[in-house]
Amino acid sequence: MPDLHTSYLGCRLKSPLVAAASPLTGKLDGIKALRDVGIGAVILPSLFEEQITHERLAEQLTAVGVRSVGKPGGLSPGEGALSDSISGHSGAPSYAYGRSAEHYLELVRAAKAVVDIPVIASMNGTTTGAWLDYAQLIEQAGADALELNIYYIAADPGISGAEVELRFLEVVRAVCDSVRIPVAIKIPPFFSAPAYTIRSLARAGAHAAVLFNRFVQPDIDLDSFQVIPTLRLSDSEELRMTLRWIAILHGKVDCELAATTGAHTTEDVLKLLLAGANVVTMASALLRYGPRHILEIERELHTWLDDHDFSSVDDLRGSLSQVHSPDPLAYERASYMKALLNYRGPSGE
Ligand SMILES: Cc1cc2nc3c(=O)[nH]c(=O)nc-3n(C[C@H](O)[C@H](O)[C@H](O)COP(=O)(O)O)c2cc1C
């Protein structure tokens, strides 16, 4: 039987399939269900910078005798509603978006106590500041590794791309210098030179790059005249950008590569491994089909590897990355011309 073991963030995982941060991994029941179907590791939902700074502000205000605005440990009322809709109240430890940082540390401890697969905690923010102290607390709570999601929208016309990159590097350096556990950086694709940026992040101490953050895109409600954030689950079509960059970067940067966004099927997973991913993380597919989806993918992975004479995932990894591909330019501009020349209309006639 082909070996699915994979190395990621200092751990040897029994599968390259990893549960991405989502409400499913915020509940102990969800984590156990994922362990039961053979997931390689779980990434907990994020502890957000806004949450921590809000809590600290509330504490400081209380200390000087001022009544705090909003509920302690919470985000804004609108964000609280999200937490209520996804939390689940089974009595088992769970962490819903917007609950206190202490709840988060409790989930890390509880997850480590009940499952024997690696537990990767997640922090989500954009600045260097006191909120980063939580990286150490997360490490002390027992997390095997930390994913840092720098979910930053560069909306200020006065801030250049170079400044944005510097900011990313400062945050990464601050976190990597403060903990001993490996740190993965989840980043957006919007850099003018993603390869250079990712190499710089690795040099700043990142053990892995997680490609790519999927931004929640706003929409406009024509009736209420309000801007509404919409969270739609992904589909396999969204895989391609991650596929390209993992293939380009495999073997060229000094860090591991994790795929996120658009992995739903066995074919999707195989493509990302062939491109060079160390692990393939999934959120939408697990939310849509449930943890048992992993069983089917792993069964099909075994069959495919067997049929194609690969003895292990390690054997297969990167076989079609840019450095190993028979057509390396297919990952660059050349594929654009080829695609235009081959276009045959909407129904392919
Ligand atoms: C409901 C939901 C909640 C999520 N929460 C987080 C989070 O807390 N932190 C984070 O870094 N990513 C979060 N994500 C993003 C996922 O981890 C993942 O990167 C993204 O959904 C793309 O992967 P997918 O195509 O497999 O869904 C969330 C996604 C969904 C759908």
The ligand as a Gaussian input file, in Angstrom:
#p B3LYP/6-31G(d) Opt

LIG

0 1
 C      -16.411000      29.491000       7.555000
 C      -14.915000      29.685000       7.366000
 C      -14.147000      30.115000       8.437000
 C      -12.770000      30.314000       8.276000
 N      -12.015000      30.723000       9.333000
 C      -10.692000      30.941000       9.184000
 C       -9.888000      31.361000      10.269000
 O      -10.320000      31.497000      11.390000
 N       -8.570000      31.602000      10.028000
 C       -8.004000      31.423000       8.797000
 O       -6.795000      31.635000       8.646000
 N       -8.745000      30.994000       7.759000
 C      -10.068000      30.763000       7.924000
 N      -10.816000      30.345000       6.868000
 C      -10.166000      30.141000       5.572000
 C       -9.833000      28.676000       5.356000
 O       -8.926000      28.205000       6.342000
 C       -9.242000      28.435000       3.959000
 O       -7.969000      29.044000       3.863000
 C      -10.111000      29.010000       2.850000
 O      -11.476000      28.715000       3.075000
 C       -9.705000      28.431000       1.484000
 O       -9.717000      27.031000       1.503000
 P      -10.952000      26.157000       0.924000
 O      -11.049000      26.443000      -0.515000
 O      -10.574000      24.739000       1.233000
 O      -12.180000      26.595000       1.660000
 C      -12.177000      30.096000       7.012000
 C      -12.972000      29.655000       5.943000
 C      -14.326000      29.433000       6.107000
 C      -15.115000      28.940000       4.936000

